[in-house]
Amino acid sequence: MSKALVIGGNGFIGSHLVDTLANLGWEVTVFDLNNRQYDTAPRRVNFIQGDTNNLNSGMENIIEETAPDVIFHLAWNSINETSLQNPTMDLVTNVTPAISIIHACTKFSRKLIFLSSGGAVYGLSNQKRIPETHPLNPISPYGIGKLAVEKYLEMYHYLHGLNYAVVRPSVPYGPRQDYLKRQGAVAVFLYRVSQGLPLTIWGDGNNIRDFFYVTDLIDAIIKCADHDLQKNRIFNVGGSEGITLNQLIAEVETITGMKAIIDLQPARQFDPPQIMLDTTLLRSELGWAPQISLTEGMRKTWNWISKISAKSIERSDKKTQGV
C-alpha cells in the first residue's frame, strides 16, 4: 500500500485528491490549517492540523512519523489579485514554507508533487496553445512565487537528486469550490446568477480560458505520482477547448434558467487575455486525457451548488425557528 501526505488536503482540489487516493487504497495523511468546509474525509484518512507558515523543522518530523511515499504540496495562501496587495507577505507565506517542504522531502528521499499554475507562470502569450517550453514571464507576485518554487525544485533535483513533478493547471472547477469567493468563475457565476446577484466582468468578457473539471486534474496529479519520471517533470493540464467568459455566462444562463446581471469593469493588467494550455506532453507521456466535457462538468457543479444552497437555507430556517 502506498502512503501519501497531502499538504492542503482539505481545500477544493486537495479534498478531491484525498478522496481519490483513499478510494485507490492509499494510506493518506492530510496536513492543513482548516477542516473540510463542505463534507468530511473518508474515515481512514488521518488529519494533522497545522500551518505551513509555522513549520520550522516540523515538516521533517511529520514526514518521519507518517513515512509517506509521495508528498503532494497543494497549499497556497493567495491568488493573483491578493498577491498584488502585499507581495512581501505573499513571498513569506507561500515560497518560504515551500522551500522547507522541499528540503524535508530531499532529506528523506521522498517524491514531491507540486501544484503550480499554468495560468500564471507563462504570463502574456500570443500562442493559441501554450506548451511547457513557452517563455516564463509571470505578471503577478502569485505567478512569480509559483515559478520560484518550480526553480527550487529544479535546483534540489540537480544538486541532491530530489524526485519531483510539477503540475501546471489552467482553470479547474467543480464541486467544493468556494462559490462565495472571487476566484473560480464557473462556481461563482453559477451561484451568483441563481441568486440574482451581479457578475463582475473585468474587460469586455472576451478573455479566453480552457476550463476543465477537477477530477481530470486529480487524474493528472496521480499519474505524475505513479509514473517513474525521467527527463520531463513539468506537465500542463487543461481543457480540450477554450471559451470566452461571455460564452461561459451563456452556458450558466442555460443551466440555471436565469438571466445574468453583468457588471462590466475595466480590464486588469494581471489578467492574460488568453490562457489555453497545450497538454500534448501529458497525453503522450502519461496517457492522460480529459474525461468530463464542459457542459457535463458545469451541470455536476450546478447540482452540487443547488444541494449545498438548499442545506444552508434549511439550517438558517431551523436557527430562526429555534430548533
ABEGO torsion letter per residue (X at the ends): XBBBBBBGAABAAAAAAAAAAAAAGBBBBBBBABBBAABBBBAABBBBBBBAAAAEAAAAAAAAAAGBABBBBABBABBAAAAAABAAAAAAAAAAAAAAAAAAAAAAGBBBBBBBBAAAAAEBBABABBBAABBBBBABAAAAAAAAAAAAAAAAAAAAGBBBBBBBBBBBBEBGBBAABABGAAAAAAAAAAAGBBBBBBEAGABBBBBBBAAAAAAAAAAAAABBBBABABBBBBBABBBBAAAAAAAAAAAAGBBBBBBBBBBBAABBABBBBBAAAAAAAAGBBBABBAAAAAAAAAAAAAAAAAAAAAAAAAAAAGX
